[in-house]
Amino acid sequence: MGLFRQNVRPPAEARPKPFRIELGWRGMFGLVVVCFCLFLWMFLLGVWAGQTILLPPRPVQAVPGAESPQPLPSGPVEEDGFRKRQQRTPAP
């Protein structure tokens, strides 16, 4: 009958040891520095991602006085879709 049994602890050899982490002051300081750097990196990455997603890219404005782009010269096109190369004569 389990209702009237006393709570008996098993002997010390049968119990598993509790898991413990012990840090000195230098270890604690190093852990704080590493956590701070990780949180700072996540914050900066979040700010960058938020600005990239929420703000549309700025339109490119033409610089005053700059020439507009010229179209490529058109020439005869071969069957494979490439332009024929023009033969250049060497200059005398």
Secondary structure, 3 states (H helix, E strand, C coil): CHHHCCCCCCCCCCCCCCCCCCCCHHHHHHHHHHHHHHHHHHHHHHHHHHHHHHCCCCCCCCCCCCCCCCCCCCCCECCCCCECCCCCCCCC
